[in-house]
Amino acid sequence: MDLIFAEATPPGRGGVSVIRISGEGARHLAERLCGFMPKSRHAYFRTLRDGNEDLDHVLAMWFEYGASFTGEEVAELHLHGAPVIARRVLSVLSNLGARPAEAGEFTRRAFLNGRMDLAEVEGLGDLLEAETETQRRLALRASGGELGKKVMRWRDMLIRAGALVEVSVDFADEEVPDDVPPEVFDLLKELRSEIDLEISGFPAAERLRTGFEVAIVGPPNAGKSSLINKIAKRDVALVSDIAGTTRDVIELRMDLNGLAVTLLDTAGLRDTDDHVEGLGVDVARRRASSADLRIHLSDMGKADPDLYAEGDIVARSKADLQPGDNGISISSLSGQGIDELLSELYSRLRQRIAGAGIVSHERQVAALRLAADSLTIDHDLPAELVAESIRQTAVSLDRLLGRIGAEEYLDVIFSSFCIGK
Protein backbone atom coordinates (compact mmCIF):
# COMPACT_ATOMS: atom_id res chain seq x y z
CA MET A 1 0.00 0.00 0.00
CA ASP A 2 1.04 3.62 -0.50
CA LEU A 3 2.79 5.51 2.26
CA ILE A 4 0.11 7.91 3.51
CA PHE A 5 -0.02 10.84 5.92
CA ALA A 6 -2.59 13.17 7.44
CA GLU A 7 -3.10 15.62 10.26
CA ALA A 8 -4.88 13.54 12.90
CA THR A 9 -5.99 16.53 14.98
CA PRO A 10 -8.60 19.05 13.81
CA PRO A 11 -7.16 21.78 11.57
CA GLY A 12 -6.73 25.17 13.17
CA ARG A 13 -4.82 26.71 16.05
CA GLY A 14 -4.34 24.58 19.16
CA GLY A 15 -1.85 23.36 21.70
CA VAL A 16 -0.63 20.39 19.66
CA SER A 17 -1.01 19.20 16.08
CA VAL A 18 -0.47 15.47 15.43
CA ILE A 19 0.61 14.23 12.01
CA ARG A 20 0.36 10.50 11.39
CA ILE A 21 2.32 8.59 8.72
CA SER A 22 1.38 4.98 7.90
CA GLY A 23 2.79 2.35 5.56
CA GLU A 24 6.01 0.60 4.72
CA GLY A 25 8.86 3.05 5.18
CA ALA A 26 7.12 5.29 7.69
CA ARG A 27 10.09 5.16 10.06
CA HIS A 28 12.58 5.92 7.29
CA LEU A 29 10.51 8.88 6.11
CA ALA A 30 10.24 10.30 9.63
CA GLU A 31 14.00 9.91 10.13
CA ARG A 32 14.62 12.03 7.03
CA LEU A 33 12.87 14.83 8.90
CA CYS A 34 14.04 14.44 12.49
CA GLY A 35 16.98 12.05 12.57
CA PHE A 36 17.05 8.78 14.49
CA MET A 37 13.61 7.60 15.66
CA PRO A 38 13.03 5.97 19.07
CA LYS A 39 12.27 2.29 19.45
CA SER A 40 8.70 1.19 18.99
CA ARG A 41 6.09 2.83 21.23
CA HIS A 42 8.58 5.24 22.80
CA ALA A 43 8.65 9.01 22.35
CA TYR A 44 11.70 11.25 21.89
CA PHE A 45 12.05 15.03 21.63
CA ARG A 46 13.42 15.91 18.21
CA THR A 47 14.09 18.90 15.98
CA LEU A 48 12.19 18.68 12.72
CA ARG A 49 14.23 19.83 9.69
CA ASP A 50 13.66 20.42 6.00
CA GLY A 51 17.17 20.20 4.69
CA ASN A 52 19.16 22.66 6.75
CA GLU A 53 16.11 24.61 7.95
CA ASP A 54 14.61 23.95 11.37
CA LEU A 55 10.81 23.65 11.19
CA ASP A 56 9.77 22.84 14.76
CA HIS A 57 10.70 21.02 17.95
CA VAL A 58 8.50 17.93 18.10
CA LEU A 59 7.68 14.77 20.01
CA ALA A 60 8.42 11.84 17.66
CA MET A 61 6.96 8.34 18.05
CA TRP A 62 7.19 5.17 15.98
CA PHE A 63 5.11 1.97 16.05
CA GLU A 64 6.47 -1.15 14.43
CA TYR A 65 4.55 -3.36 12.03
CA GLY A 66 1.69 -5.10 13.88
CA ALA A 67 1.81 -2.77 16.89
CA SER A 68 -0.05 0.23 15.50
CA PHE A 69 -3.67 1.23 14.94
CA THR A 70 -3.45 0.42 11.21
CA GLY A 71 -1.30 -2.68 11.67
CA GLU A 72 1.40 -1.08 9.50
CA GLU A 73 4.50 0.87 10.39
CA VAL A 74 3.28 4.16 11.81
CA ALA A 75 5.20 7.31 12.75
CA GLU A 76 3.63 10.20 14.65
CA LEU A 77 4.95 13.74 14.87
CA HIS A 78 3.47 15.89 17.64
CA LEU A 79 3.99 19.48 16.52
CA HIS A 80 3.20 22.81 18.11
CA GLY A 81 -0.34 23.70 17.12
CA ALA A 82 0.23 26.65 14.78
CA PRO A 83 -1.49 25.95 11.43
CA VAL A 84 1.53 27.25 9.48
CA ILE A 85 3.75 24.52 10.99
CA ALA A 86 1.35 21.72 10.08
CA ARG A 87 0.94 23.05 6.53
CA ARG A 88 4.71 23.19 6.03
CA VAL A 89 5.31 19.68 7.38
CA LEU A 90 2.48 18.21 5.27
CA SER A 91 4.00 19.87 2.20
CA VAL A 92 7.43 18.41 2.98
CA LEU A 93 5.99 14.91 3.42
CA SER A 94 4.27 15.18 0.04
CA ASN A 95 7.53 16.27 -1.60
CA LEU A 96 9.28 13.24 -0.08
CA GLY A 97 6.96 10.80 -1.88
CA ALA A 98 4.13 10.10 0.56
CA ARG A 99 0.55 11.01 -0.35
CA PRO A 100 -2.28 12.58 1.69
CA ALA A 101 -4.64 10.01 3.21
CA GLU A 102 -8.24 9.84 2.08
CA ALA A 103 -11.14 10.12 4.52
CA GLY A 104 -11.17 7.08 6.80
CA GLU A 105 -8.13 5.50 5.16
CA PHE A 106 -6.27 4.81 8.40
CA THR A 107 -9.30 2.97 9.82
CA ARG A 108 -9.85 1.18 6.50
CA ARG A 109 -6.29 -0.15 6.65
CA ALA A 110 -6.86 -1.25 10.24
CA PHE A 111 -9.85 -3.29 9.00
CA LEU A 112 -8.05 -4.73 5.98
CA ASN A 113 -5.08 -5.69 8.16
CA GLY A 114 -7.31 -7.52 10.64
CA ARG A 115 -6.90 -5.04 13.47
CA MET A 116 -10.67 -4.40 13.62
CA ASP A 117 -13.78 -6.18 12.41
CA LEU A 118 -16.47 -4.30 10.52
CA ALA A 119 -18.74 -4.00 13.55
CA GLU A 120 -15.88 -2.34 15.47
CA VAL A 121 -15.33 0.05 12.55
CA GLU A 122 -19.01 1.03 12.61
CA GLY A 123 -18.78 1.49 16.38
CA LEU A 124 -15.75 3.75 15.97
CA GLY A 125 -17.66 5.84 13.44
CA ASP A 126 -20.54 6.12 15.90
CA LEU A 127 -18.12 7.14 18.66
CA LEU A 128 -16.75 9.96 16.52
CA GLU A 129 -20.33 11.15 15.88
CA ALA A 130 -21.61 10.72 19.47
CA GLU A 131 -23.39 13.74 20.94
CA THR A 132 -24.70 12.35 24.23
CA GLU A 133 -23.46 10.11 27.03
CA THR A 134 -25.83 7.31 26.01
CA GLN A 135 -24.53 7.39 22.43
CA ARG A 136 -20.95 7.43 23.70
CA ARG A 137 -21.50 4.36 25.89
CA LEU A 138 -23.21 2.40 23.11
CA ALA A 139 -20.51 3.32 20.58
CA LEU A 140 -17.71 2.48 23.01
CA ARG A 141 -19.17 -1.00 23.55
CA ALA A 142 -19.34 -1.53 19.78
CA SER A 143 -15.89 -0.13 19.00
CA GLY A 144 -14.43 -2.21 21.82
CA GLY A 145 -15.43 -5.43 20.07
CA GLU A 146 -18.34 -6.51 22.28
CA LEU A 147 -20.37 -7.70 19.29
CA GLY A 148 -17.38 -9.53 17.84
CA LYS A 149 -16.83 -11.39 21.10
CA LYS A 150 -20.48 -12.40 21.17
CA VAL A 151 -20.30 -13.63 17.57
CA MET A 152 -17.15 -15.65 18.32
CA ARG A 153 -18.98 -17.39 21.15
CA TRP A 154 -21.84 -18.14 18.76
CA ARG A 155 -19.33 -19.56 16.27
CA ASP A 156 -17.91 -21.82 18.97
CA MET A 157 -21.42 -23.15 19.53
CA LEU A 158 -21.80 -23.76 15.78
CA ILE A 159 -18.43 -25.49 15.61
CA ARG A 160 -19.41 -27.80 18.46
CA ALA A 161 -22.78 -28.56 16.84
CA GLY A 162 -21.19 -29.04 13.42
CA ALA A 163 -18.60 -31.43 14.78
CA LEU A 164 -21.30 -33.57 16.40
CA VAL A 165 -23.26 -33.67 13.14
CA GLU A 166 -20.17 -34.59 11.11
CA VAL A 167 -19.48 -37.48 13.44
CA SER A 168 -22.97 -38.87 12.84
CA VAL A 169 -22.49 -38.53 9.05
CA ASP A 170 -18.90 -39.74 8.67
CA PHE A 171 -19.26 -42.73 10.96
CA ALA A 172 -22.75 -43.83 10.06
CA ASP A 173 -21.44 -47.32 9.20
CA GLU A 174 -19.46 -47.60 12.41
CA GLU A 175 -20.73 -48.09 15.93
CA VAL A 176 -21.59 -44.39 16.20
CA PRO A 177 -25.36 -43.63 15.99
CA ASP A 178 -26.30 -41.95 12.68
CA ASP A 179 -29.04 -39.81 14.23
CA VAL A 180 -28.26 -36.16 14.96
CA PRO A 181 -27.36 -36.05 18.68
CA PRO A 182 -29.86 -34.17 20.89
CA GLU A 183 -27.05 -31.88 22.05
CA VAL A 184 -26.92 -30.39 18.54
CA PHE A 185 -30.51 -29.19 18.71
CA ASP A 186 -30.00 -27.92 22.25
CA LEU A 187 -27.07 -25.81 21.03
CA LEU A 188 -28.95 -24.54 17.98
CA LYS A 189 -32.03 -23.71 20.04
CA GLU A 190 -29.94 -21.72 22.52
CA LEU A 191 -28.16 -19.94 19.69
CA ARG A 192 -31.41 -19.09 17.90
CA SER A 193 -32.82 -17.68 21.13
CA GLU A 194 -29.80 -15.41 21.63
CA ILE A 195 -29.85 -14.20 18.01
CA ASP A 196 -33.60 -13.49 18.20
CA LEU A 197 -33.04 -11.52 21.41
CA GLU A 198 -30.38 -9.39 19.72
CA ILE A 199 -32.66 -8.80 16.72
CA SER A 200 -35.54 -7.75 18.98
CA GLY A 201 -33.28 -5.19 20.67
CA PHE A 202 -32.30 -3.58 17.35
CA PRO A 203 -35.03 -0.89 17.11
CA ALA A 204 -34.19 0.42 20.58
CA ALA A 205 -30.43 0.34 19.94
CA GLU A 206 -30.87 2.11 16.61
CA ARG A 207 -32.86 4.85 18.33
CA LEU A 208 -30.11 5.22 20.94
CA ARG A 209 -27.59 5.65 18.14
CA THR A 210 -29.53 7.97 15.83
CA GLY A 211 -31.76 9.73 18.37
CA PHE A 212 -35.51 10.27 18.72
CA GLU A 213 -37.79 12.64 16.83
CA VAL A 214 -40.51 14.31 18.90
CA ALA A 215 -43.08 16.51 17.13
CA ILE A 216 -44.86 19.35 18.92
CA VAL A 217 -48.32 19.57 17.36
CA GLY A 218 -51.45 21.57 17.95
CA PRO A 219 -53.61 24.39 16.61
CA PRO A 220 -52.20 27.80 15.61
CA ASN A 221 -51.08 30.08 18.45
CA ALA A 222 -51.02 27.20 20.94
CA GLY A 223 -47.50 28.17 22.03
CA LYS A 224 -45.52 25.53 20.14
CA SER A 225 -42.81 27.92 18.92
CA SER A 226 -42.66 29.64 22.31
CA LEU A 227 -42.12 26.25 23.95
CA ILE A 228 -39.27 25.26 21.69
CA ASN A 229 -37.62 28.67 22.20
CA LYS A 230 -37.93 28.29 25.98
CA ILE A 231 -36.33 24.83 25.88
CA ALA A 232 -33.54 26.05 23.60
CA LYS A 233 -33.03 29.21 25.71
CA ARG A 234 -32.74 31.16 22.46
CA ASP A 235 -34.94 32.21 19.56
CA VAL A 236 -35.08 29.14 17.35
CA ALA A 237 -38.55 29.77 15.94
CA LEU A 238 -40.36 32.96 15.00
CA VAL A 239 -43.13 33.84 17.47
CA SER A 240 -46.06 36.05 16.50
CA ASP A 241 -49.68 36.69 17.53
CA ILE A 242 -50.63 36.18 13.89
CA ALA A 243 -51.97 32.66 13.40
CA GLY A 244 -50.14 30.51 10.88
CA THR A 245 -46.69 32.10 11.36
CA THR A 246 -44.88 28.74 11.30
CA ARG A 247 -44.92 27.30 7.78
CA ASP A 248 -42.01 24.86 7.75
CA VAL A 249 -40.77 22.32 10.31
CA ILE A 250 -38.16 23.81 12.64
CA GLU A 251 -35.79 21.36 14.35
CA LEU A 252 -34.02 21.60 17.69
CA ARG A 253 -31.40 18.96 18.50
CA MET A 254 -30.99 18.49 22.25
CA ASP A 255 -29.46 16.20 24.87
CA LEU A 256 -32.25 14.99 27.14
CA ASN A 257 -30.53 13.35 30.11
CA GLY A 258 -28.21 11.45 27.75
CA LEU A 259 -30.77 10.75 25.02
CA ALA A 260 -30.39 12.50 21.66
CA VAL A 261 -33.74 14.10 20.84
CA THR A 262 -34.80 16.29 17.93
CA LEU A 263 -37.80 18.44 18.73
CA LEU A 264 -39.94 19.42 15.74
CA ASP A 265 -41.89 22.70 15.81
CA THR A 266 -44.67 22.26 13.27
CA ALA A 267 -47.24 24.45 11.58
CA GLY A 268 -50.52 24.98 13.41
CA LEU A 269 -53.05 22.31 12.45
CA ARG A 270 -56.15 23.83 10.89
CA ASP A 271 -58.05 24.08 7.62
CA THR A 272 -56.90 27.11 5.64
CA ASP A 273 -57.42 28.79 2.26
CA ASP A 274 -53.81 30.03 2.28
CA HIS A 275 -51.97 27.78 -0.18
CA VAL A 276 -48.54 28.15 1.44
CA GLU A 277 -49.88 27.64 4.96
CA GLY A 278 -51.77 24.58 3.69
CA LEU A 279 -48.52 23.11 2.40
CA GLY A 280 -47.00 23.70 5.83
CA VAL A 281 -49.89 21.91 7.52
CA ASP A 282 -49.48 18.93 5.18
CA VAL A 283 -45.75 18.78 5.97
CA ALA A 284 -46.50 19.06 9.69
CA ARG A 285 -48.89 16.10 9.57
CA ARG A 286 -46.43 13.94 7.64
CA ARG A 287 -43.49 14.69 9.93
CA ALA A 288 -45.62 14.30 13.05
CA SER A 289 -46.96 10.95 11.83
CA SER A 290 -43.44 9.59 11.32
CA ALA A 291 -42.06 10.96 14.61
CA ASP A 292 -41.34 8.61 17.49
CA LEU A 293 -43.65 10.55 19.79
CA ARG A 294 -45.84 13.66 19.71
CA ILE A 295 -46.48 16.39 22.27
CA HIS A 296 -50.04 17.62 21.72
CA LEU A 297 -50.15 21.23 22.89
CA SER A 298 -53.25 23.40 23.03
CA ASP A 299 -55.03 25.92 25.23
CA MET A 300 -57.58 23.26 26.20
CA GLY A 301 -55.14 20.38 26.64
CA LYS A 302 -56.66 18.23 23.89
CA ALA A 303 -54.94 15.91 21.42
CA ASP A 304 -55.35 15.93 17.66
CA PRO A 305 -57.43 12.77 17.06
CA ASP A 306 -55.88 12.13 13.63
CA LEU A 307 -52.32 12.13 14.98
CA TYR A 308 -52.67 10.78 18.50
CA ALA A 309 -50.96 7.45 19.23
CA GLU A 310 -50.45 5.52 22.42
CA GLY A 311 -47.54 6.97 24.36
CA ASP A 312 -48.05 10.55 23.15
CA ILE A 313 -48.05 13.41 25.67
CA VAL A 314 -50.98 15.81 25.96
CA ALA A 315 -50.24 19.18 27.56
CA ARG A 316 -52.12 22.41 28.14
CA SER A 317 -50.35 25.68 27.27
CA LYS A 318 -50.56 29.21 28.70
CA ALA A 319 -50.90 27.97 32.29
CA ASP A 320 -50.02 31.46 33.55
CA LEU A 321 -53.26 32.77 32.00
CA GLN A 322 -55.59 29.89 32.82
CA PRO A 323 -54.47 27.84 35.82
CA GLY A 324 -55.56 24.21 36.09
CA ASP A 325 -54.62 21.04 37.91
CA ASN A 326 -55.47 18.36 35.35
CA GLY A 327 -52.53 16.78 33.51
CA ILE A 328 -49.42 18.65 32.39
CA SER A 329 -49.79 22.41 32.17
CA ILE A 330 -47.00 24.64 30.95
CA SER A 331 -46.25 28.30 30.51
CA SER A 332 -43.55 29.26 28.02
CA LEU A 333 -43.56 32.76 29.52
CA SER A 334 -42.80 31.80 33.13
CA GLY A 335 -41.32 28.34 32.50
CA GLN A 336 -43.98 26.71 34.69
CA GLY A 337 -44.38 22.97 34.01
CA ILE A 338 -41.66 22.71 31.37
CA ASP A 339 -39.32 20.67 33.58
CA GLU A 340 -42.24 18.35 34.34
CA LEU A 341 -42.97 18.02 30.62
CA LEU A 342 -39.35 17.18 29.78
CA SER A 343 -39.19 14.72 32.66
CA GLU A 344 -42.30 12.94 31.35
CA LEU A 345 -40.86 12.95 27.83
CA TYR A 346 -37.63 11.38 29.06
CA SER A 347 -39.54 8.75 31.03
CA ARG A 348 -41.57 7.70 27.98
CA LEU A 349 -38.58 7.62 25.64
CA ARG A 350 -36.59 5.68 28.22
CA GLN A 351 -39.25 2.96 28.20
CA ARG A 352 -38.76 2.58 24.46
CA ILE A 353 -35.06 1.75 24.74
CA ALA A 354 -35.52 -0.98 27.33
CA GLY A 355 -33.95 -4.16 26.06
CA ALA A 356 -31.60 -2.40 23.62
CA GLY A 357 -28.81 -4.68 22.42
CA ILE A 358 -25.45 -3.89 20.83
CA VAL A 359 -26.63 -4.25 17.21
CA SER A 360 -27.58 -0.75 16.04
CA HIS A 361 -27.00 -0.74 12.25
CA GLU A 362 -29.33 -2.06 9.56
CA ARG A 363 -26.45 -3.96 7.92
CA GLN A 364 -25.75 -5.79 11.16
CA VAL A 365 -29.34 -6.79 11.87
CA ALA A 366 -29.80 -7.91 8.23
CA ALA A 367 -26.90 -10.36 8.71
CA LEU A 368 -28.45 -11.59 11.96
CA ARG A 369 -31.81 -12.15 10.27
CA LEU A 370 -30.10 -14.23 7.59
CA ALA A 371 -28.37 -16.23 10.31
CA ALA A 372 -31.68 -16.79 12.13
CA ASP A 373 -33.43 -17.83 8.90
CA SER A 374 -30.64 -20.31 8.12
CA LEU A 375 -30.70 -21.87 11.56
CA THR A 376 -33.05 -24.84 11.55
CA ILE A 377 -34.12 -26.73 14.66
CA ASP A 378 -36.18 -29.35 12.84
CA HIS A 379 -35.47 -32.71 14.51
CA ASP A 380 -36.78 -34.59 11.44
CA LEU A 381 -34.18 -33.21 9.02
CA PRO A 382 -31.38 -35.54 7.90
CA ALA A 383 -27.92 -34.83 9.26
CA GLU A 384 -26.64 -33.51 5.92
CA LEU A 385 -29.25 -30.72 5.87
CA VAL A 386 -28.61 -29.86 9.50
CA ALA A 387 -24.90 -29.55 8.66
CA GLU A 388 -25.73 -27.24 5.74
CA SER A 389 -27.92 -25.12 8.01
CA ILE A 390 -25.03 -24.73 10.42
CA ARG A 391 -22.67 -23.75 7.59
CA GLN A 392 -25.04 -21.10 6.23
CA THR A 393 -25.50 -19.65 9.70
CA ALA A 394 -21.72 -19.39 10.13
CA VAL A 395 -21.46 -17.60 6.76
CA SER A 396 -24.05 -15.02 7.86
CA LEU A 397 -22.15 -14.39 11.10
CA ASP A 398 -18.95 -13.89 9.08
CA ARG A 399 -20.82 -11.28 7.02
CA LEU A 400 -21.78 -9.53 10.24
CA LEU A 401 -18.11 -9.04 11.15
CA GLY A 402 -17.08 -8.24 7.57
CA ARG A 403 -14.96 -11.34 7.06
CA ILE A 404 -16.74 -12.05 3.79
CA GLY A 405 -18.93 -9.98 1.49
CA ALA A 406 -17.81 -6.67 3.01
CA GLU A 407 -16.76 -4.96 -0.23
CA GLU A 408 -20.22 -3.55 -0.98
CA TYR A 409 -20.30 -1.73 2.37
CA LEU A 410 -16.77 -0.35 2.66
CA ASP A 411 -17.07 2.83 0.58
CA VAL A 412 -20.32 3.77 2.32
CA ILE A 413 -18.98 3.13 5.82
CA PHE A 414 -15.63 4.87 5.43
CA SER A 415 -17.03 7.88 3.57
CA SER A 416 -18.43 9.11 6.89
CA PHE A 417 -14.99 9.17 8.55
CA CYS A 418 -12.86 12.30 8.69
CA ILE A 419 -9.42 12.63 7.12
CA GLY A 420 -6.78 11.54 9.62
CA LYS A 421 -8.87 8.73 11.13
Sequence and secondary structure as in RCSB ss.txt:
>XXXX:A:sequence
MDLIFAEATPPGRGGVSVIRISGEGARHLAERLCGFMPKSRHAYFRTLRDGNEDLDHVLAMWFEYGASFTGEEVA
ELHLHGAPVIARRVLSVLSNLGARPAEAGEFTRRAFLNGRMDLAEVEGLGDLLEAETETQRRLALRASGGELGKK
VMRWRDMLIRAGALVEVSVDFADEEVPDDVPPEVFDLLKELRSEIDLEISGFPAAERLRTGFEVAIVGPPNAGKS
SLINKIAKRDVALVSDIAGTTRDVIELRMDLNGLAVTLLDTAGLRDTDDHVEGLGVDVARRRASSADLRIHLSDM
GKADPDLYAEGDIVARSKADLQPGDNGISISSLSGQGIDELLSELYSRLRQRIAGAGIVSHERQVAALRLAADSL
TIDHDLPAELVAESIRQTAVSLDRLLGRIGAEEYLDVIFSSFCIGK
>XXXX:A:secstr
   EEEE S SSS SEEEEEEESTTHHHHHHHHHSS  STT EEEEEEEETTEEEEEEEEEEE TTSSSSSS EE
EEEEES HHHHHHHHHHHHHTT EE  TTHHHHHHHHTTSS HHHHHHHHHHHH  SHHHHHHHHHHHTTHHHHH
HHHHHHHHHHHHHHHHHHHHTTTTTS  S  HHHHHHHHHHHHHHHHHHHTHHHHHHHHH EEEEEE STTSSHH
HHHHHHHTS  S   SSTT   S EEEEEEETTEEEEEEE       S HHHHHHHHHHHHHHHHSSEEEEEETT
    TTT  TT EEEE  TTTS   SSEE  TTT TTHHHHHHHHHHHHHHHTTT  S  SHHHHHHHHHHHHH 
   TTS HHHHHHHHHHHHHHHHHHHTSSS HHHHHHHHTTS TT 
